[in-house]
Amino acid sequence: MHMQIENSAEAVIVGGTTGEGQLMSWDEHIMLIGHTVNCFGGSIKVIGNTGSNSTREAIHATEQGFAVGMHAALHINPYYGKTSLDGLISHFDSVLPMGPTIIYNVPSRTGQDIPPRVINNVAQSPNFAGIKECVGNDRIEQYTGNGIVVWSGNDDQCHDARWIHGATGVISVTSNLVPGLMRELMFGGKNPSLNAKLLPLTEWLFQEPNPVGLNTALAQLGVVRPVFRLPYVPLPLEKRVEFVNLVKEIGRENFVGKNDVQVLDDDDFILVGRY
């Protein structure tokens, strides 16, 4: 968190997919949002992922999130038990009155796209802060052309999303590792060479579903303990060796943490099924 702040990240998402919110109880989830606000809320915006596929749960979690001080909420569309487009609008209309809200569209995880018709409708709310969009840059440009604030949800596309298609920035996985370089990529001007330098790291991170790669990387950097909550398991040994080489190529000084990067053995990891 300190390194994110030092490198001028504008906000942090607490309890999103990358933060394993789906593996937490709601008590853990809200506690972590409140703890983050208490420790860092004066230096960075704290956005709590309080979305759910149950409108009742989303309402309750969002009330609690704002009660413990989060600055904004992140809301995904109902997943698995999918609903109609009118149901999507009713779902978002139920949570938007509570405070600033970013809508998150990631069909690869939810199984359902949030089409522009829904976003154009909910964007009428004064609490609609924008959308994190993962469908692609053509969709992003469709929104930005109509004055809607968009953050790219795809690290591998975010450079062009920002500098060609009008995105405000990126809600990023890679920035958990190299916040300064991602800040430069988003606010330092068009920089295809830096983008090309970071793409191998991004590709490495997403070879398995996020946050498997990120957790493995943070453990090898000594930033977190090498503990995985199942069903997540670390990347295999050959991929852990690849990460050490990537750190050396990009420069250890650009990564979070202060320890030397190391290749962890299988026995170094702890897999927890009940917690």
C-alpha positions in Angstrom: 0.0 0.0 0.0 2.8 2.4 0.8 4.5 1.8 -2.5 1.2 2.3 -4.3 0.7 5.6 -2.6 4.4 6.7 -3.2 3.9 6.0 -6.9 0.7 8.1 -7.1 -1.9 5.4 -7.6 -5.2 7.3 -7.5 -7.2 4.6 -5.7 -7.1 1.0 -4.5 -9.8 -1.6 -4.9 -10.3 -3.7 -1.7 -11.7 -7.2 -1.9 -12.0 -7.4 -5.7 -11.1 -10.5 -7.6 -7.4 -9.7 -7.3 -7.9 -9.2 -3.5 -9.7 -12.5 -3.2 -12.9 -10.9 -2.0 -14.8 -14.0 -3.2 -12.9 -16.1 -0.7 -13.8 -13.9 2.3 -16.8 -13.8 4.5 -18.6 -10.5 4.4 -17.3 -9.8 8.0 -13.7 -10.2 6.8 -14.5 -8.2 3.7 -16.0 -5.2 5.5 -13.3 -5.3 8.2 -10.6 -5.1 5.5 -12.3 -2.1 3.8 -12.5 -0.3 7.2 -9.0 -1.2 8.1 -7.7 0.2 4.7 -9.7 3.4 5.1 -8.4 3.8 8.7 -4.7 3.3 7.7 -4.5 4.8 4.2 -7.8 6.7 3.5 -6.2 10.1 4.0 -3.7 9.4 1.3 -5.6 7.4 -1.4 -9.2 6.7 -2.4 -10.5 3.4 -1.1 -13.0 1.6 -3.3 -14.7 -1.4 -1.7 -15.9 -4.2 -3.9 -19.3 -4.7 -2.4 -21.0 -6.2 -5.4 -22.9 -9.5 -5.3 -25.1 -11.6 -7.5 -27.7 -11.1 -4.8 -29.2 -7.6 -4.7 -30.0 -8.0 -1.0 -26.3 -8.8 -0.2 -25.0 -6.0 -2.5 -27.2 -3.5 -0.7 -26.2 -4.7 2.8 -22.5 -4.8 2.0 -22.5 -1.4 0.3 -24.3 0.1 3.3 -21.6 -1.4 5.6 -18.8 -0.3 3.3 -19.8 3.3 3.2 -20.5 3.1 7.0 -16.8 2.2 7.6 -15.6 5.0 5.3 -15.0 3.7 1.8 -15.0 6.5 -0.8 -16.7 4.5 -3.6 -18.2 1.1 -4.3 -17.3 -1.3 -7.2 -20.3 -3.3 -8.4 -20.3 -6.3 -10.7 -23.4 -7.5 -12.5 -25.2 -10.6 -11.0 -23.2 -13.7 -12.1 -24.2 -17.4 -12.4 -27.8 -16.7 -11.6 -28.0 -14.3 -14.5 -30.9 -11.9 -14.9 -32.5 -10.0 -17.7 -31.3 -6.6 -18.9 -34.2 -4.9 -17.1 -33.1 -6.9 -14.0 -29.5 -5.6 -14.4 -30.9 -2.0 -14.4 -33.0 -2.7 -11.3 -30.0 -4.2 -9.5 -27.8 -1.3 -10.2 -30.6 1.2 -9.4 -30.8 -0.4 -6.0 -27.2 0.3 -5.0 -26.4 3.5 -6.9 -28.3 5.8 -4.4 -25.9 4.9 -1.6 -22.8 6.6 -3.0 -20.3 6.9 -5.8 -20.2 3.7 -7.8 -18.1 2.1 -10.5 -19.8 -0.6 -12.6 -17.6 -3.5 -13.5 -18.1 -5.4 -16.7 -16.1 -8.7 -17.1 -18.2 -11.2 -19.1 -15.4 -13.8 -18.9 -16.1 -14.2 -15.2 -19.8 -13.4 -14.9 -21.0 -15.1 -18.1 -23.0 -12.1 -19.1 -22.1 -8.8 -20.8 -23.4 -5.5 -19.5 -24.4 -3.9 -22.8 -24.3 -0.2 -23.5 -28.1 0.1 -23.2 -27.8 -0.8 -19.5 -24.8 1.5 -18.9 -26.5 4.4 -20.7 -29.5 4.0 -18.4 -27.7 3.8 -15.1 -25.3 6.5 -16.1 -28.1 9.0 -15.5 -27.6 8.6 -11.7 -25.4 11.3 -10.1 -23.6 8.6 -8.2 -22.4 6.8 -11.4 -18.7 7.4 -11.4 -17.8 5.3 -14.5 -17.3 1.8 -15.7 -14.4 -0.7 -15.6 -14.7 -2.3 -19.0 -13.1 -5.6 -20.1 -14.9 -6.2 -23.4 -12.3 -4.3 -25.4 -11.2 -0.9 -26.7 -13.9 -0.5 -29.2 -16.5 -0.7 -26.4 -14.4 1.8 -24.4 -14.3 4.3 -27.3 -18.1 3.9 -27.7 -18.5 5.1 -24.1 -15.8 7.8 -24.0 -17.3 9.2 -27.2 -20.5 9.8 -25.2 -18.7 11.3 -22.2 -18.8 8.3 -20.0 -15.8 7.8 -17.8 -14.1 4.4 -18.4 -11.2 2.5 -16.9 -9.7 -0.3 -18.9 -10.0 -3.7 -17.2 -7.4 -5.3 -19.4 -3.8 -4.7 -18.6 -2.6 -5.9 -22.0 -4.8 -3.3 -23.8 -4.7 -0.4 -21.3 -2.0 1.6 -23.1 -4.0 1.9 -26.3 -7.2 2.3 -24.3 -5.7 5.3 -22.6 -4.0 7.0 -25.4 -6.0 6.0 -28.4 -9.5 5.3 -27.2 -10.0 7.8 -24.4 -9.9 5.8 -21.2 -9.3 7.6 -18.0 -6.8 4.9 -16.8 -6.7 1.3 -15.8 -7.9 -0.7 -12.8 -4.9 -3.0 -12.9 -3.5 -6.3 -11.7 0.0 -5.5 -12.9 0.2 -2.3 -10.8 0.2 -4.5 -7.7 3.8 -5.4 -8.8 5.1 -2.4 -10.6 3.0 0.6 -9.6 5.5 3.3 -10.8 5.8 1.8 -14.3 2.0 1.5 -14.6 1.6 5.1 -13.5 4.0 6.2 -16.1 2.2 4.1 -18.7 -1.1 5.8 -17.9 0.0 9.4 -17.3 3.4 9.8 -18.9 2.2 10.1 -22.5 2.0 7.6 -25.3 4.9 5.1 -24.7 4.8 2.0 -26.9 8.3 0.9 -25.8 7.3 0.8 -22.1 4.1 -1.0 -23.0 6.2 -3.6 -24.9 8.5 -3.9 -22.0 5.6 -4.7 -19.6 3.6 -7.0 -21.9 5.7 -10.2 -21.0 5.0 -9.6 -17.4 1.3 -9.1 -18.0 1.1 -12.2 -20.1 2.9 -14.1 -17.4 0.4 -12.9 -14.8 -2.6 -14.0 -16.8 -1.5 -17.5 -18.0 -3.7 -18.8 -15.3 -6.8 -17.1 -13.9 -6.0 -14.1 -11.8 -4.9 -13.9 -8.9 -2.9 -17.2 -9.2 0.0 -15.5 -10.9 0.0 -12.4 -8.8 -0.1 -14.3 -5.5 2.8 -16.4 -6.7 4.8 -13.3 -7.7 4.2 -11.5 -4.4 5.3 -14.5 -2.4 8.5 -14.7 -4.4 9.1 -11.0 -3.9 8.7 -11.6 -0.1 5.8 -9.2 0.1 3.3 -11.7 1.3 3.5 -15.1 3.0 3.4 -18.0 0.6 -0.1 -19.0 1.8 -2.8 -19.8 -0.7 -6.5 -20.1 0.1 -7.9 -22.9 -2.0 -9.0 -23.3 -4.7 -6.0 -21.1 -5.7 -2.6 -22.9 -5.9 0.8 -21.4 -6.9 2.1 -21.5 -10.5 4.4 -24.5 -11.2 8.1 -24.3 -10.6 9.1 -23.6 -14.2 6.7 -20.6 -14.2 8.2 -19.4 -10.9 11.7 -19.4 -12.5 10.3 -17.4 -15.4 9.1 -14.7 -13.0 12.6 -14.3 -11.5 14.0 -13.8 -15.0 11.2 -11.2 -15.7 12.1 -9.3 -12.6 15.8 -9.2 -13.6 14.9 -8.0 -17.1 12.5 -5.2 -15.9 14.6 -4.3 -12.9 14.0 -5.3 -9.3 13.9 -1.6 -8.2 10.6 -1.3 -10.1 8.8 -4.0 -8.1 7.1 -3.8 -4.7 9.0 -5.0 -1.7 12.6 -4.9 -0.6 13.7 -8.5 -0.5 15.6 -10.2 -3.3 13.3 -12.1 -5.7 13.7 -15.9 -5.2 12.4 -19.1 -6.7 10.2 -20.8 -4.1 10.1 -24.6 -3.9 6.8 -26.4 -3.8 7.3 -27.2 -0.1 7.5 -23.5 0.6 3.9 -23.0 -0.1 1.0 -23.6 2.3 -2.4 -24.5 0.9 -5.3 -23.8 3.2 -8.7 -25.3 2.6 -10.4 -24.3 5.9 -9.8 -21.0 7.5 
